[in-house]
Amino acid sequence: MSNIDFLLSRFSCGSLTQPAPNYDELHQILSTAMRAPDHGRLRPWRFVIIGKEYREKWVRSLEKILTKPDSCYPPAYITKIVQNFSNAPLILALGFRQFHDDKTSISLDEQLMAASAATMNILNAVHVLGFGAKWITGPIDVPEITELLGLKKPYRMIGFMFIGTPVEGSEAPPRVSVDDYVVNWQGSAVNFKIDS
């Protein structure tokens, strides 16, 4: 398989089992984040590993936060979140440090893009080493969760990543044609086929 075909075979995999990457493999995977595009070399990305030894404590804390009386999460959502976090072989909390001081002219949008690019590098590295992963974006809008992880302001969360070995039989969804999402500019505003 060519390198391009290998990249084209990557997909988000929610059905994961053990083993997760070992320490050396995870170090390699996370090191790829350092190669992400990064205007100003701020390296804004921050990652928190939630390993198996603290998983029960993490899940109990998460459930307690999400079931508080003022919580707006429906029970079915909470059950799903607890189950997903309990079963994931390895969890990575994804965040970035927001630099707003006068020392940088790098916008927060650019910092978010750099952290997202670093996360994509991690997803590709996971795939290269034969593992699977899924990037989820919730629940990240709960202050108690960000504080529990040490990601309160000036940090911001961009999600969680579940990493492990794809369950046997996991298949990539069919490829979508790129032609619907790309047009050649010919001197005037474009129209995308997918949006017509």
C-alpha positions as CSV (number, residue, x, y, z in Angstrom):
1,M,0.0,0.0,0.0
2,S,1.4,3.4,-0.9
3,N,1.7,6.1,1.7
4,I,-1.2,8.1,0.1
5,D,-3.4,5.0,0.1
6,F,-2.5,4.4,3.7
7,L,-3.5,7.9,4.7
8,L,-6.7,7.4,2.7
9,S,-7.5,4.3,4.8
10,R,-7.6,6.2,8.1
11,F,-11.0,6.6,9.7
12,S,-12.5,7.5,13.1
13,C,-13.0,4.2,15.0
14,G,-15.2,4.1,18.0
15,S,-15.1,0.3,18.5
16,L,-11.8,-0.1,20.3
17,T,-10.3,-2.7,22.5
18,Q,-7.0,-3.4,24.2
19,P,-4.1,-3.1,23.7
20,A,-3.6,0.6,23.7
21,P,-0.2,2.0,22.7
22,N,2.5,1.3,25.2
23,Y,4.6,4.1,26.8
24,D,7.2,4.2,23.9
25,E,4.5,4.1,21.2
26,L,2.5,6.8,22.9
27,H,5.6,9.0,23.2
28,Q,6.2,8.6,19.5
29,I,2.6,9.4,18.7
30,L,2.5,12.5,20.8
31,S,5.8,13.7,19.4
32,T,4.2,14.1,16.0
33,A,2.1,16.9,17.5
34,M,5.3,18.9,17.7
35,R,5.5,19.0,13.8
36,A,2.1,20.7,13.4
37,P,1.9,24.0,11.6
38,D,2.3,26.7,14.3
39,H,2.5,30.4,13.5
40,G,4.8,32.0,16.0
41,R,6.0,28.7,17.4
42,L,3.7,29.1,20.4
43,R,3.1,25.4,20.6
44,P,-0.3,26.0,22.2
45,W,-1.4,22.3,22.3
46,R,-1.7,20.6,25.6
47,F,-2.6,16.9,26.2
48,V,-3.6,15.1,29.4
49,I,-3.3,11.3,29.4
50,I,-6.0,9.6,31.5
51,G,-4.6,6.1,32.0
52,K,-6.2,2.9,33.3
53,E,-5.0,3.3,36.8
54,Y,-7.1,6.5,37.3
55,R,-9.9,5.6,35.0
56,E,-12.4,4.6,37.7
57,K,-11.8,7.9,39.6
58,W,-12.1,9.9,36.3
59,V,-15.4,8.2,35.4
60,R,-16.9,8.6,38.9
61,S,-15.9,12.3,38.9
62,L,-17.3,12.8,35.4
63,E,-20.6,11.1,36.3
64,K,-20.9,13.2,39.5
65,I,-20.4,16.4,37.5
66,L,-22.8,15.5,34.7
67,T,-25.6,14.5,37.1
68,K,-25.6,17.6,39.3
69,P,-29.1,19.0,39.9
70,D,-28.4,22.0,37.6
71,S,-27.1,19.7,34.8
72,C,-28.9,20.0,31.4
73,Y,-27.7,16.6,30.1
74,P,-30.3,13.9,29.5
75,P,-29.8,10.6,31.3
76,A,-29.3,8.7,28.0
77,Y,-26.4,11.0,27.1
78,I,-24.8,10.6,30.5
79,T,-25.1,6.8,30.3
80,K,-23.4,6.9,26.9
81,I,-20.6,9.2,28.0
82,V,-19.9,7.1,31.1
83,Q,-19.9,3.9,29.1
84,N,-17.6,5.4,26.4
85,F,-15.1,6.7,28.9
86,S,-15.2,3.5,30.9
87,N,-14.5,1.3,27.9
88,A,-11.9,3.3,26.0
89,P,-8.5,1.6,26.2
90,L,-6.7,5.0,26.5
91,I,-8.1,8.6,26.8
92,L,-6.3,11.7,25.8
93,A,-7.8,15.1,26.9
94,L,-7.1,17.6,24.1
95,G,-6.5,21.3,24.9
96,F,-4.6,24.4,24.1
97,R,-3.2,27.3,26.0
98,Q,-4.7,30.6,24.9
99,F,-2.0,33.3,24.5
100,H,-3.7,36.7,24.6
101,D,-1.0,39.0,25.8
102,D,0.6,41.9,23.9
103,K,3.7,39.8,23.2
104,T,2.0,37.9,20.4
105,S,-0.1,39.0,17.4
106,I,-1.1,35.4,16.8
107,S,-4.9,35.2,16.9
108,L,-6.8,32.7,19.0
109,D,-8.2,31.2,15.8
110,E,-4.7,30.5,14.6
111,Q,-3.8,29.0,18.0
112,L,-6.9,26.7,17.8
113,M,-6.0,25.7,14.3
114,A,-2.4,24.8,15.4
115,A,-3.8,22.7,18.3
116,S,-6.3,21.0,15.8
117,A,-3.5,20.3,13.4
118,A,-1.4,18.8,16.2
119,T,-4.4,16.6,17.0
120,M,-4.7,15.5,13.4
121,N,-1.0,14.5,13.4
122,I,-1.7,12.4,16.5
123,L,-4.7,10.7,14.7
124,N,-2.4,9.9,11.7
125,A,0.4,8.6,13.9
126,V,-2.0,6.3,15.8
127,H,-3.1,4.9,12.4
128,V,0.6,4.5,11.3
129,L,1.3,2.3,14.4
130,G,-1.7,0.1,13.7
131,F,-4.0,1.5,16.3
132,G,-7.4,3.2,16.0
133,A,-8.8,6.4,17.5
134,K,-11.8,8.6,17.7
135,W,-11.8,12.4,18.5
136,I,-14.9,13.5,20.4
137,T,-15.9,17.0,21.3
138,G,-18.0,16.5,24.4
139,P,-18.4,17.1,27.2
140,I,-15.9,20.0,27.1
141,D,-18.2,23.0,27.9
142,V,-18.4,22.1,31.6
143,P,-16.2,24.2,33.9
144,E,-15.9,21.5,36.5
145,I,-14.5,19.1,33.9
146,T,-11.9,21.5,32.6
147,E,-10.9,22.3,36.2
148,L,-10.6,18.6,37.1
149,L,-8.2,18.2,34.2
150,G,-6.2,21.4,35.0
151,L,-7.4,23.0,31.7
152,K,-9.2,26.0,33.1
153,K,-8.4,29.5,31.6
154,P,-6.1,30.4,30.0
155,Y,-6.5,26.8,28.7
156,R,-9.4,25.7,26.5
157,M,-10.5,22.2,25.7
158,I,-11.0,20.9,22.1
159,G,-12.1,17.4,23.0
160,F,-11.1,13.9,24.0
161,M,-9.4,11.2,22.0
162,F,-10.1,7.5,22.6
163,I,-7.2,5.3,21.4
164,G,-6.9,1.5,21.2
165,T,-6.9,-1.4,18.9
166,P,-9.8,-1.5,16.4
167,V,-12.3,-4.3,17.2
168,E,-12.0,-7.0,14.6
169,G,-14.3,-6.3,11.7
170,S,-14.2,-2.5,12.0
171,E,-14.4,-1.0,8.6
172,A,-13.8,2.4,7.1
173,P,-16.9,4.1,5.7
174,P,-16.9,4.5,1.9
175,R,-14.7,7.2,0.6
176,V,-16.4,10.4,-0.3
177,S,-15.5,12.1,-3.6
178,V,-13.3,15.1,-3.2
179,D,-14.7,16.6,-6.4
180,D,-17.8,17.8,-4.5
181,Y,-15.7,19.9,-2.2
182,V,-13.2,21.5,-4.5
183,V,-13.6,23.9,-7.4
184,N,-11.2,25.9,-9.5
185,W,-11.5,29.7,-9.1
186,Q,-11.9,31.3,-12.5
187,G,-12.1,35.0,-11.7
188,S,-15.5,35.1,-9.8
189,A,-17.2,33.6,-6.8
190,V,-17.4,29.8,-6.8
191,N,-20.2,27.4,-6.2
192,F,-19.6,24.0,-4.6
193,K,-21.4,21.0,-6.1
194,I,-22.1,19.7,-2.6
195,D,-23.9,22.9,-1.6
196,S,-26.0,23.3,-4.7
